[in-house]
Amino acid sequence: MRMVQCVVLKREAPGLERPVYPGELGARIWKNISKEAWQRWVAHQTMLINEYRLVPIEPKARKFLESEMEKFLFGAGATKPEGYVEPAK
């Protein structure tokens, strides 16, 4: 199992099994993001797609999601849509 020093979790954790995103950003994700952090991003991305009713194949939506992904994984964290309420579990 490949271990990485995850920048999201701020600790060593199991890394991704394979690259999940192309290009330079994908390389940074591969080297610095754990499976757990990636799963957190996927859940956040799903919420963004649903709340903003995004169509992921549209260039504008893809650019927005990539920007949010970079903030979530490497920045100060992504924000939730205004007025968003967590679903009851």
C-alpha positions in Angstrom: 0.0 0.0 0.0 1.3 3.4 -1.0 1.4 6.0 1.8 1.4 9.7 1.4 1.8 12.7 3.7 -1.7 14.0 3.1 -2.0 17.8 3.0 -5.8 17.6 3.9 -5.6 15.2 6.8 -2.2 16.6 7.9 -0.9 13.1 8.6 0.4 10.1 6.8 -2.4 8.0 5.2 -2.9 5.5 2.5 -2.6 7.1 -1.0 -4.7 6.7 -4.0 -4.4 3.5 -6.0 -4.1 5.3 -9.3 -4.0 8.8 -10.6 -7.6 10.3 -10.5 -7.1 13.6 -12.4 -5.0 14.6 -15.5 -2.2 17.1 -15.8 -0.2 19.0 -13.2 -3.1 19.2 -10.7 -3.5 15.4 -11.1 0.2 14.9 -10.3 -0.1 17.0 -7.1 -3.2 15.1 -6.1 -1.4 11.7 -6.6 1.6 12.8 -4.5 -0.2 14.7 -1.7 -3.8 13.5 -1.3 -4.9 10.3 0.6 -7.8 8.0 -0.3 -9.8 9.4 2.6 -9.3 13.0 1.6 -10.2 12.2 -2.0 -13.4 10.6 -0.8 -14.2 13.7 1.2 -13.7 15.8 -2.0 -15.9 13.5 -4.1 -18.7 13.9 -1.5 -18.3 17.7 -1.5 -18.2 17.7 -5.3 -21.5 15.7 -5.4 -23.1 18.2 -3.1 -21.9 21.1 -5.3 -23.2 19.5 -8.4 -26.6 18.9 -6.8 -27.0 22.2 -5.1 -25.9 24.3 -8.1 -27.5 21.9 -10.6 -24.3 21.6 -12.5 -23.8 19.6 -15.7 -20.3 18.3 -15.3 -19.6 18.0 -19.0 -20.2 21.7 -19.6 -16.9 23.6 -19.7 -18.1 26.3 -17.3 -19.1 23.7 -14.7 -15.8 21.8 -15.1 -13.8 24.9 -14.6 -15.8 25.8 -11.5 -15.4 22.2 -10.1 -11.7 22.2 -10.8 -11.3 25.5 -9.0 -13.3 24.2 -6.0 -11.3 21.0 -6.0 -8.0 22.9 -5.8 -9.4 25.1 -2.9 -10.7 22.0 -1.1 -7.5 19.9 -1.4 -4.8 22.5 -1.4 -6.3 25.8 -0.2 -8.2 27.1 2.8 -11.0 24.7 2.0 -14.0 25.0 -0.3 -17.2 26.7 0.9 -20.7 25.3 0.9 -23.4 27.1 -1.1 -25.2 29.9 0.7 -28.1 28.6 2.6 -26.9 24.9 2.4 -28.3 22.7 5.1 -26.7 19.3 5.8 -29.2 16.5 5.2 -30.4 14.7 8.4 -28.8 11.3 8.9 
